[in-house]
């Protein structure tokens, strides 16, 4: 869309700092090679004076004054500093204010409610060489991808004094592997002061939060997941930052990270400040942060949060704002994302970048050479919103909403999509995923099983938020563990087993992911049965690999349902969401379907199937 226009292209080169070192190597706190001193550097071009204060100099502002270079970087070398010491930068602003700020490039931070940065040097030895040698195969669009989204602090309670990064590593890795997931996606763990932000109000863009342990502990966590064959994606927050006094707001006394116009800088929806992507320094900072996580922590990809709010100048604003060409697009943010994806592809060709983008902004996942933003995947928010709205409707009155379940196929191949059922859908009064389902207690479970089968057979990669498999009725709460005790009840335990079986079935069936990006992998049998509310389609994999997927979306059995097919022969049932082993009703089903040479709809052959109420049936074409 934007081609190679210089107006939206940006060459990430650390031009403000160094041609040879990344920003994370040039700024922050770094030990000398001989270990006798530490070098501290910070970009603060607008302040009059700067000094380093910390536990090593008794917070004395006169002890370690910093020197300013022409590029606005202040530096000082301090002998005798140990690993883990606290420090801050003390600035004198142009108007004489005294400001104490944490290091934006710190690798480690003081545990909340403390707000200082910490020096850090680790000697972790990675053990994931085998995993990293196979990474390119996992970036293949024609491969399964099932992501388990995790908020690490509330996944499960752990006893003892071990840091959570280490305590959770093996249990989470074993759980994800046993349940068939290819990746976990961590909700943000870059340092943040407020627990209630869930990590989405970041002050430390290079530091894993100290809530859960040290940077070395986090490396152990990632290493362990890799040892179990699980990729690790990180939720990364480039759109905005909080107003905390020690953070990025008016960093050196003036707007450095945000726009100088407070009205433009304001992110009203979240009470935060937007990054000013028109600034090369800000673009450098954000891109360096992303590259640092991929390099230092061996992450397999990043999910960029709130991309929509960055792509449009007037997003969530009550006044018009236009770029220099008169359009709504934020050219600085577009340039930043294109540069980010260019650098990731060059330096980490196996890494994934995923955009949480909820509008119809074009070419989010199109290649850079074709004018796109260059992301690997985009969350399909339209699919999620439409289908959940449908599932919340009383099944007996769904005919008027029938198209909500089919509309996603109109644009299913316009981008490379991930179908997300994320944390955002079970908070703020939206109800848990199970409780969204219309109907009484058993019908809620039946509806959720059917809906999840529809999701896992629909084109696109998959993402489930933790706890979906437990069938919680409570919304997610960031301050307490998931309700694992629910597995004492058959309905919840069997739902958990169902989700496990479904994810593993998806992984095993190439027809569900081999042709995931074009119409060669999908064909409707019937998209328009709004009378009976039955949906049916074929998923098509390598030659001869065909699955017929049938969904009865009402609590009414259909004992002689007619299906059309272009493929003559026999179809055998291979997955049944209504099986009693999954807390299903065990309603009558047809185990094998044989075509009749009789026209049905647009197809030359007819199949007759018994459909249990509120169920998903998947047949293999033999």
C-alpha positions as CSV (number, residue, x, y, z in Angstrom):
1,X,0.0,0.0,0.0
2,X,2.7,2.4,1.0
3,X,5.4,1.1,-1.4
4,X,8.8,2.3,-0.7
5,X,7.8,5.8,-0.1
6,X,10.3,7.7,1.9
7,X,7.4,9.3,3.8
8,X,6.7,6.1,5.6
9,X,10.0,4.3,5.5
10,X,12.6,4.6,8.2
11,X,16.1,3.2,8.3
12,X,16.7,1.8,11.8
13,X,20.4,2.4,12.3
14,X,20.7,3.9,15.8
15,X,21.6,7.1,14.1
16,X,21.4,9.0,17.4
17,X,23.8,6.7,19.1
18,X,26.1,4.4,17.2
19,X,26.5,2.7,13.9
20,X,27.8,-0.4,15.4
21,X,26.0,-0.9,18.7
22,X,22.3,-1.4,19.4
23,X,20.7,1.2,21.7
24,X,20.4,-1.4,24.4
25,X,24.2,-1.9,24.3
26,X,25.0,1.9,24.1
27,X,22.6,3.1,26.8
28,X,21.8,1.8,30.3
29,X,24.2,0.3,32.8
30,X,27.0,-1.9,31.5
31,X,30.0,-3.4,33.4
32,X,33.5,-2.9,32.2
33,X,35.2,-6.0,30.7
34,X,37.5,-6.2,33.7
35,X,34.6,-5.9,36.2
36,X,36.1,-3.0,38.1
37,X,33.6,-0.4,37.0
38,X,30.2,0.2,35.4
39,X,29.3,2.7,32.6
40,X,26.0,4.4,32.9
41,X,24.5,6.3,29.9
42,X,21.1,7.9,29.3
43,X,19.6,10.0,26.4
44,X,18.3,13.2,27.9
45,X,18.9,16.0,25.4
46,X,16.9,18.7,27.1
47,X,18.1,18.7,30.7
48,X,20.7,21.2,32.0
49,X,22.6,18.7,34.2
50,X,22.5,15.0,35.1
51,X,24.0,12.9,37.8
52,X,23.8,9.3,38.9
53,X,22.5,8.4,42.3
54,X,22.2,5.0,43.8
55,X,22.8,2.6,46.7
56,X,26.6,2.6,45.8
57,X,26.9,6.4,46.5
58,X,24.3,6.8,49.2
59,X,22.0,8.6,46.7
60,X,24.3,11.6,46.8
61,X,23.6,13.8,43.7
62,X,27.1,15.3,43.9
63,X,29.0,12.1,43.9
64,X,28.8,11.0,40.3
65,X,28.0,13.9,37.9
66,X,27.4,12.8,34.3
67,X,29.0,14.4,31.1
68,X,27.0,15.3,28.1
69,X,27.9,14.4,24.5
70,X,26.8,16.4,21.5
71,X,24.1,13.8,20.7
72,X,22.3,14.4,24.0
73,X,23.7,11.2,25.7
74,X,24.9,11.7,29.3
75,X,27.5,9.2,30.7
76,X,29.5,8.4,33.7
77,X,31.8,5.5,34.7
78,X,31.6,4.5,38.4
79,X,34.1,2.0,40.0
80,X,33.1,-0.4,42.8
81,X,29.5,-0.9,41.7
82,X,28.2,-4.4,42.3
83,X,25.5,-6.4,40.4
84,X,22.0,-5.8,41.7
85,X,22.6,-2.3,43.1
86,X,19.8,0.3,42.9
87,X,20.2,3.5,40.9
88,X,18.4,6.4,39.2
89,X,19.2,9.4,37.1
90,X,18.9,12.8,38.6
91,X,18.2,15.6,36.1
92,X,18.0,19.3,36.4
93,X,15.5,20.4,33.8
94,X,15.8,23.6,31.7
95,X,13.4,25.4,34.1
96,X,15.3,24.2,37.2
97,X,13.2,21.3,38.3
98,X,14.9,18.3,40.0
99,X,13.8,15.0,38.5
100,X,14.5,11.5,39.5
101,X,14.0,8.9,36.8
102,X,14.5,5.2,36.4
103,X,16.7,4.1,33.5
104,X,14.6,3.5,30.4
105,X,17.2,0.9,29.2
106,X,17.7,-0.8,32.5
107,X,17.9,-4.6,32.3
108,X,16.4,-5.1,35.8
109,X,14.3,-3.1,38.2
110,X,13.6,-2.8,41.9
111,X,10.6,-4.8,43.1
112,X,7.5,-2.7,43.4
113,X,6.6,-0.5,45.2
114,X,10.2,0.5,44.7
115,X,10.9,2.4,41.5
116,X,14.7,2.3,41.0
117,X,16.6,0.5,38.4
118,X,19.1,-2.3,39.2
119,X,22.5,-3.1,37.7
120,X,22.5,-6.6,36.3
121,X,25.0,-9.0,34.8
122,X,24.2,-12.6,34.4
123,X,26.1,-15.6,33.2
124,X,23.3,-17.8,32.0
125,X,24.3,-20.6,29.7
126,X,21.5,-21.5,27.2
127,X,20.6,-25.0,26.3
128,X,18.2,-24.5,23.4
129,X,20.5,-24.8,20.4
130,X,18.5,-27.8,19.1
131,X,15.3,-25.8,19.3
132,X,16.8,-22.7,17.6
133,X,18.2,-24.8,14.8
134,X,14.7,-25.8,13.8
135,X,13.0,-22.4,14.1
136,X,12.6,-21.7,10.4
137,X,10.2,-24.7,10.0
138,X,8.0,-23.2,12.7
139,X,7.5,-20.0,10.8
140,X,5.9,-21.9,7.9
141,X,2.3,-20.7,7.1
142,X,1.5,-24.3,6.2
143,X,2.1,-25.5,9.7
144,X,-0.2,-25.8,12.8
145,X,-0.1,-23.0,15.4
146,X,-2.0,-23.3,18.6
147,X,-1.2,-20.6,21.2
148,X,-1.9,-20.8,24.9
149,X,-2.1,-17.2,26.3
150,X,-0.9,-16.9,29.8
151,X,-0.8,-14.3,32.6
152,X,2.1,-15.8,34.5
153,X,1.1,-14.3,37.9
154,X,-2.4,-15.9,37.9
155,X,-2.0,-19.2,36.0
156,X,-1.4,-21.3,39.1
157,X,-0.3,-20.9,42.7
158,X,3.1,-22.2,43.7
159,X,4.4,-22.9,47.2
160,X,7.9,-22.2,48.4
161,X,10.3,-19.4,47.9
162,X,11.4,-20.2,44.3
163,X,11.0,-17.2,41.9
164,X,7.9,-17.7,39.7
165,X,9.9,-17.7,36.5
166,X,11.6,-20.9,37.7
167,X,8.7,-22.4,39.7
168,X,6.3,-22.2,36.7
169,X,8.7,-23.2,34.0
170,X,8.4,-27.0,34.1
171,X,4.7,-27.2,35.1
172,X,3.7,-24.8,32.4
173,X,5.9,-26.4,29.8
174,X,4.6,-29.9,30.6
175,X,1.0,-28.6,30.6
176,X,1.3,-26.8,27.3
177,X,3.1,-29.8,25.6
178,X,0.6,-32.4,27.0
179,X,-2.3,-30.3,25.7
180,X,-0.9,-30.0,22.2
181,X,0.0,-26.3,22.1
182,X,2.8,-25.1,19.8
183,X,3.4,-21.8,21.7
184,X,2.6,-19.9,24.8
185,X,2.0,-16.2,24.6
186,X,2.9,-14.3,27.8
187,X,0.9,-11.3,28.7
188,X,3.4,-8.4,29.2
189,X,6.3,-9.0,31.5
190,X,8.4,-5.9,30.7
191,X,8.6,-4.0,34.0
192,X,5.4,-2.2,35.1
193,X,4.5,-0.6,38.4
194,X,0.7,-1.3,38.6
195,X,-0.5,-4.9,39.0
196,X,-4.0,-3.9,37.8
197,X,-2.6,-2.9,34.4
198,X,-1.9,-6.6,33.7
199,X,1.5,-5.4,32.3
200,X,0.1,-3.0,29.7
201,X,1.5,0.1,31.4
202,X,5.3,-0.4,31.0
203,X,8.1,1.6,32.5
204,X,11.0,-0.8,31.8
205,X,11.1,-1.7,28.1
206,X,14.2,-3.8,28.5
207,X,13.6,-5.4,31.9
208,X,11.6,-8.5,32.7
209,X,9.5,-7.7,35.7
210,X,11.2,-8.4,39.1
211,X,7.8,-9.7,40.5
212,X,8.6,-13.1,39.1
213,X,12.4,-13.2,39.5
214,X,15.6,-12.0,37.9
215,X,16.5,-11.7,34.2
216,X,18.5,-15.0,34.6
217,X,15.4,-16.7,36.0
218,X,13.4,-15.5,32.9
219,X,16.0,-17.0,30.6
220,X,15.6,-20.3,32.5
221,X,11.9,-20.1,31.9
222,X,12.2,-19.6,28.1
223,X,15.0,-22.2,27.9
224,X,12.7,-24.7,29.7
225,X,9.8,-24.1,27.4
226,X,12.1,-24.6,24.4
227,X,13.3,-27.9,25.9
228,X,9.7,-29.1,25.9
229,X,9.2,-28.0,22.3
230,X,7.1,-25.0,23.1
231,X,7.7,-21.6,21.5
232,X,7.4,-18.4,23.6
233,X,5.7,-15.3,22.3
234,X,5.7,-12.0,24.3
235,X,3.0,-9.4,24.4
236,X,4.9,-6.1,23.7
237,X,3.4,-2.7,24.3
238,X,4.6,-0.1,21.8
239,X,1.5,2.1,21.8
240,X,1.6,4.0,25.1
241,X,3.2,4.3,28.5
242,X,2.0,5.4,32.0
243,X,2.4,8.7,33.8
244,X,4.3,7.4,36.8
245,X,6.8,9.9,38.1
246,X,9.8,7.7,37.7
247,X,8.9,6.7,34.2
248,X,9.0,8.1,30.7
249,X,6.6,11.1,31.0
250,X,8.4,14.4,30.5
251,X,11.5,12.3,31.0
252,X,14.2,15.0,31.0
253,X,11.8,17.8,31.9
254,X,10.4,18.0,28.4
255,X,8.4,15.7,26.1
256,X,11.0,13.2,24.9
257,X,8.9,10.0,24.4
258,X,5.5,11.6,24.0
259,X,4.3,14.4,21.6
260,X,5.1,17.9,22.9
261,X,1.5,18.9,22.5
262,X,-0.2,17.4,25.6
263,X,-3.6,17.1,23.8
264,X,-2.0,15.0,21.1
265,X,0.1,13.0,23.6
266,X,-2.9,12.0,25.7
267,X,-4.4,8.5,25.3
268,X,-7.7,9.2,26.9
269,X,-9.0,5.7,26.7
270,X,-6.3,4.4,29.1
271,X,-5.2,7.5,30.9
272,X,-1.7,7.1,29.5
273,X,0.5,8.8,27.0
274,X,1.1,7.8,23.3
275,X,4.6,7.3,22.0
276,X,5.6,10.0,19.5
277,X,6.6,7.9,16.5
278,X,7.4,11.0,14.5
279,X,10.6,11.1,16.6
280,X,13.5,9.1,15.3
281,X,14.7,8.7,18.9
282,X,11.4,7.1,19.9
283,X,11.4,4.8,16.8
284,X,15.0,3.7,17.7
285,X,13.9,3.1,21.3
286,X,10.9,0.9,20.4
287,X,12.7,-1.1,17.7
288,X,15.7,-1.6,20.0
289,X,13.4,-2.9,22.8
290,X,11.8,-5.4,20.4
291,X,15.1,-6.6,19.1
292,X,16.5,-6.9,22.6
293,X,13.8,-9.3,23.8
294,X,14.3,-11.5,20.7
295,X,18.1,-11.5,21.1
296,X,18.7,-11.5,24.8
297,X,15.8,-13.9,25.8
298,X,15.6,-16.1,22.7
299,X,11.9,-15.3,22.3
300,X,10.2,-16.8,19.3
301,X,8.1,-13.7,18.5
302,X,6.3,-10.6,19.7
303,X,2.7,-9.7,19.7
304,X,2.3,-5.9,19.3
305,X,-0.5,-4.6,21.5
306,X,-3.0,-1.9,20.4
307,X,-1.6,-1.5,16.9
308,X,-4.9,0.2,15.8
309,X,-4.4,3.0,18.2
310,X,-1.0,3.7,16.6
311,X,-2.0,3.5,12.9
312,X,-4.6,6.3,13.1
313,X,-3.9,9.8,14.3
314,X,-7.6,10.3,15.3
315,X,-8.0,7.0,17.1
316,X,-10.1,7.5,20.2
317,X,-9.9,11.3,19.9
318,X,-12.7,13.8,19.9
319,X,-11.0,16.1,17.5
320,X,-9.6,15.7,14.0
321,X,-5.9,15.1,13.4
322,X,-4.4,14.8,10.0
323,X,-1.0,14.0,8.6
324,X,0.8,16.3,6.1
325,X,-1.0,14.7,3.2
326,X,-4.4,15.2,4.8
327,X,-5.0,11.6,5.8
328,X,-5.8,9.9,9.1
329,X,-2.8,7.5,9.0
330,X,0.0,8.0,11.5
331,X,3.0,7.9,9.1
332,X,5.5,7.8,11.9
333,X,3.9,4.6,13.4
334,X,3.7,3.0,10.0
335,X,7.4,3.8,9.4
336,X,8.3,2.3,12.8
337,X,6.4,-0.9,12.2
338,X,7.9,-1.3,8.7
339,X,11.4,-0.8,10.0
340,X,10.7,-3.1,13.0
341,X,9.6,-5.9,10.7
342,X,12.4,-5.3,8.3
343,X,15.0,-5.6,11.2
344,X,13.3,-8.7,12.7
345,X,13.3,-10.4,9.3
346,X,16.9,-9.6,8.8
347,X,18.3,-10.4,12.3
348,X,15.8,-13.1,13.4
349,X,14.3,-14.6,10.3
350,X,12.5,-17.3,12.2
351,X,10.8,-14.9,14.7
352,X,7.1,-14.1,14.4
353,X,5.6,-10.6,14.7
354,X,1.8,-10.5,15.4
355,X,-0.4,-7.4,15.3
356,X,-3.4,-6.8,17.5
357,X,-5.2,-4.7,14.9
358,X,-8.9,-4.4,15.0
359,X,-9.7,-2.2,12.0
360,X,-9.7,-2.8,8.2
361,X,-6.3,-1.2,7.8
362,X,-4.9,-2.9,4.7
363,X,-1.9,-5.1,4.2
364,X,-0.9,-5.5,7.8
365,X,0.7,-8.9,6.9
366,X,1.6,-8.1,3.3
367,X,5.3,-8.2,2.6
368,X,7.3,-5.0,2.9
369,X,8.3,-5.2,-0.8
370,X,4.6,-5.1,-1.7
371,X,3.9,-2.0,0.5
372,X,2.6,-3.9,3.6
373,X,3.5,-3.5,7.2
374,X,5.3,-6.9,7.2
375,X,3.8,-8.6,10.2
376,X,3.7,-12.4,10.3
377,X,0.1,-12.5,11.5
378,X,-2.8,-10.3,12.5
379,X,-5.4,-11.0,15.2
380,X,-8.8,-11.6,13.5
381,X,-10.9,-9.4,15.8
382,X,-13.8,-9.3,13.4
383,X,-14.1,-13.0,13.6
384,X,-14.0,-13.0,17.3
385,X,-16.6,-10.2,17.8
386,X,-19.0,-11.6,15.3
387,X,-18.9,-15.2,16.4
388,X,-19.2,-14.4,20.1
389,X,-22.2,-12.2,19.4
390,X,-23.8,-15.1,17.6
391,X,-23.0,-17.6,20.5
392,X,-24.6,-15.2,23.0
393,X,-27.8,-15.2,21.1
394,X,-30.6,-17.6,22.1
395,X,-30.2,-20.6,19.7
396,X,-33.9,-20.6,18.8
397,X,-33.5,-17.0,17.5
398,X,-30.2,-17.2,15.7
399,X,-31.6,-17.3,12.2
400,X,-31.5,-13.6,11.9
401,X,-27.8,-13.6,12.9
402,X,-26.8,-16.5,10.7
403,X,-24.3,-14.5,8.7
404,X,-22.2,-13.7,11.8
405,X,-20.7,-17.1,11.6
406,X,-20.0,-17.0,7.8
407,X,-18.9,-13.4,7.2
408,X,-15.3,-14.0,8.3
409,X,-14.9,-16.2,5.2
410,X,-15.4,-13.1,3.0
411,X,-12.0,-11.8,4.1
412,X,-10.4,-14.9,5.6
413,X,-7.5,-14.8,3.2
414,X,-7.0,-11.0,3.0
415,X,-4.4,-11.3,5.8
416,X,-2.6,-14.1,7.6
417,X,-4.9,-14.4,10.6
418,X,-4.8,-15.7,14.2
419,X,-8.2,-16.4,15.6
420,X,-8.0,-15.0,19.2
421,X,-10.1,-15.9,22.2
422,X,-8.0,-13.8,24.5
423,X,-8.0,-12.4,28.1
424,X,-9.9,-9.3,26.8
425,X,-13.0,-11.4,26.3
426,X,-13.4,-12.6,29.9
427,X,-13.1,-9.3,31.9
428,X,-14.9,-6.0,32.6
429,X,-18.3,-7.6,32.8
430,X,-18.1,-9.4,29.5
431,X,-18.5,-12.8,31.4
432,X,-16.3,-15.8,31.0
433,X,-16.2,-17.6,27.7
434,X,-18.4,-20.5,29.1
435,X,-20.9,-18.1,30.6
436,X,-21.2,-16.2,27.3
437,X,-22.8,-19.2,25.8
438,X,-26.6,-19.1,25.6
439,X,-28.6,-21.7,27.4
440,X,-28.8,-23.6,30.7
441,X,-25.9,-25.4,32.4
442,X,-25.5,-28.4,30.1
443,X,-26.2,-26.4,27.0
444,X,-23.5,-23.9,27.8
445,X,-21.0,-26.7,27.8
446,X,-22.4,-28.1,24.6
447,X,-22.3,-24.7,22.9
448,X,-18.7,-24.0,24.0
449,X,-17.6,-27.4,22.7
450,X,-19.3,-26.8,19.4
451,X,-17.9,-23.2,19.2
452,X,-14.3,-24.3,19.9
453,X,-14.6,-27.0,17.3
454,X,-15.8,-24.4,14.8
455,X,-12.8,-22.3,15.7
456,X,-10.2,-25.0,15.4
457,X,-11.5,-26.1,11.9
458,X,-11.9,-22.5,10.6
459,X,-9.0,-21.1,8.6
460,X,-6.4,-19.2,10.7
461,X,-4.0,-20.0,13.5
462,X,-5.5,-20.4,17.0
463,X,-5.1,-18.6,20.4
464,X,-6.9,-19.6,23.6
465,X,-6.6,-17.8,26.9
466,X,-5.7,-19.8,29.9
467,X,-8.7,-21.1,31.9
468,X,-10.9,-21.6,28.8
469,X,-10.3,-25.3,29.2
470,X,-11.5,-25.3,32.8
471,X,-14.9,-23.8,32.0
472,X,-14.8,-21.0,34.6
473,X,-17.9,-19.1,35.3
474,X,-16.0,-16.4,37.0
475,X,-14.3,-13.8,34.9
476,X,-10.5,-13.9,34.9
477,X,-9.0,-12.2,38.0
478,X,-5.3,-11.1,37.7
479,X,-4.8,-11.3,41.4
480,X,-5.7,-15.0,42.0
481,X,-5.0,-18.4,40.3
482,X,-7.3,-20.0,37.9
483,X,-10.0,-22.2,39.4
484,X,-8.2,-25.5,39.0
485,X,-10.5,-27.0,41.7
486,X,-13.3,-27.1,39.1
487,X,-11.7,-30.2,37.7
488,X,-13.3,-32.0,40.6
489,X,-16.6,-31.7,38.8
490,X,-17.2,-34.0,35.8
491,X,-18.5,-31.2,33.5
492,X,-15.4,-29.1,33.9
493,X,-12.9,-32.0,34.0
494,X,-14.4,-33.4,30.8
495,X,-14.3,-30.0,29.1
496,X,-10.6,-29.8,29.9
497,X,-10.1,-33.2,28.3
498,X,-12.2,-32.1,25.3
499,X,-10.0,-29.0,24.7
500,X,-6.9,-31.1,25.0
501,X,-8.3,-33.6,22.5
502,X,-9.4,-30.8,20.1
503,X,-6.0,-29.1,20.1
504,X,-4.2,-32.4,19.6
505,X,-6.7,-33.3,16.8
506,X,-6.0,-30.0,15.1
507,X,-2.2,-30.6,15.3
508,X,-2.6,-34.1,13.8
509,X,-4.8,-33.2,10.9
510,X,-3.0,-31.5,8.0
511,X,-6.3,-30.6,6.4
512,X,-6.9,-28.0,9.1
513,X,-3.7,-26.1,8.5
514,X,-1.9,-27.2,5.4
515,X,-3.8,-24.7,3.1
516,X,-4.6,-22.1,5.7
517,X,-4.1,-19.0,3.6
518,X,-6.2,-19.5,0.4
519,X,-9.4,-21.1,-0.9
520,X,-7.5,-24.3,-1.8
521,X,-7.9,-25.4,1.8
522,X,-11.6,-24.5,2.3
523,X,-14.9,-25.2,0.5
524,X,-18.4,-24.6,1.8
525,X,-20.9,-27.5,1.7
526,X,-23.7,-25.2,3.0
527,X,-23.2,-21.7,4.3
528,X,-26.8,-20.6,4.1
529,X,-29.0,-22.9,6.2
530,X,-30.5,-20.2,8.4
531,X,-33.6,-22.4,8.9
532,X,-31.9,-25.2,10.8
533,X,-28.8,-23.2,11.8
534,X,-26.4,-25.8,10.5
535,X,-23.1,-24.9,9.0
536,X,-21.0,-27.3,6.9
537,X,-17.7,-27.1,5.1
538,X,-14.7,-29.0,3.8
539,X,-11.1,-28.5,5.0
540,X,-8.6,-29.7,2.4
541,X,-5.0,-30.6,3.0
542,X,-2.4,-32.4,0.9
543,X,-3.9,-34.4,-2.1
544,X,-6.6,-36.8,-0.9
545,X,-6.8,-35.3,2.7
546,X,-10.3,-34.0,3.2
547,X,-12.4,-33.4,6.3
548,X,-16.1,-32.6,6.3
549,X,-17.0,-30.4,9.3
550,X,-20.7,-30.1,10.3
551,X,-22.0,-27.8,13.1
552,X,-25.5,-28.0,14.5
553,X,-26.0,-24.7,16.4
554,X,-29.3,-25.4,18.0
555,X,-30.3,-27.7,20.9
556,X,-32.5,-29.7,18.5
557,X,-31.4,-33.0,17.0
558,X,-31.5,-33.3,13.2
559,X,-32.0,-37.0,12.5
560,X,-31.8,-36.9,8.7
561,X,-29.9,-33.8,7.7
562,X,-28.9,-33.5,4.0
563,X,-25.5,-32.4,3.0
564,X,-24.1,-31.8,-0.5
565,X,-20.6,-32.8,-1.6
566,X,-18.5,-32.9,-4.7
567,X,-16.6,-35.9,-3.5
568,X,-18.2,-39.3,-4.1
569,X,-17.5,-42.1,-1.6
570,X,-17.5,-42.8,2.1
571,X,-16.9,-40.5,5.1
572,X,-16.0,-41.8,8.5
573,X,-16.7,-39.9,11.8
574,X,-13.4,-39.0,13.5
575,X,-14.4,-36.3,16.0
576,X,-17.7,-35.8,17.9
577,X,-18.1,-32.9,20.4
578,X,-21.3,-34.6,21.7
579,X,-19.4,-37.8,22.9
580,X,-20.3,-38.6,26.5
581,X,-16.5,-38.8,27.2
582,X,-16.6,-35.0,26.8
583,X,-19.8,-34.5,28.9
584,X,-21.9,-34.7,25.7
585,X,-25.4,-36.1,25.5
586,X,-24.5,-39.1,23.4
587,X,-27.1,-38.3,20.9
588,X,-27.6,-40.4,17.7
589,X,-24.9,-39.9,15.1
590,X,-24.1,-41.5,11.8
591,X,-20.7,-43.1,12.0
592,X,-20.3,-43.5,8.3
593,X,-21.8,-41.4,5.5
594,X,-22.0,-42.8,1.9
595,X,-22.8,-40.6,-1.0
596,X,-26.0,-40.9,-3.1
597,X,-25.9,-39.9,-6.7
598,X,-28.5,-37.3,-6.2
599,X,-28.0,-33.5,-6.5
600,X,-28.0,-31.5,-3.3
601,X,-27.6,-27.8,-3.6
602,X,-24.7,-27.0,-5.9
603,X,-23.2,-30.4,-5.6
604,X,-23.7,-33.7,-7.5
605,X,-23.8,-36.0,-4.5
606,X,-25.9,-36.2,-1.3
607,X,-25.1,-37.3,2.2
608,X,-27.5,-38.1,5.0
609,X,-26.4,-37.5,8.6
610,X,-27.9,-37.7,12.0
611,X,-26.8,-34.6,14.0
612,X,-27.0,-34.5,17.8
613,X,-28.2,-31.2,19.3
614,X,-25.7,-28.4,19.6
615,X,-22.8,-30.4,18.3
616,X,-19.8,-30.5,16.0
617,X,-19.1,-33.6,13.8
618,X,-16.0,-34.0,11.7
619,X,-15.8,-36.7,9.1
620,X,-12.8,-38.0,7.1
621,X,-13.2,-38.6,3.4
622,X,-11.9,-42.1,2.7
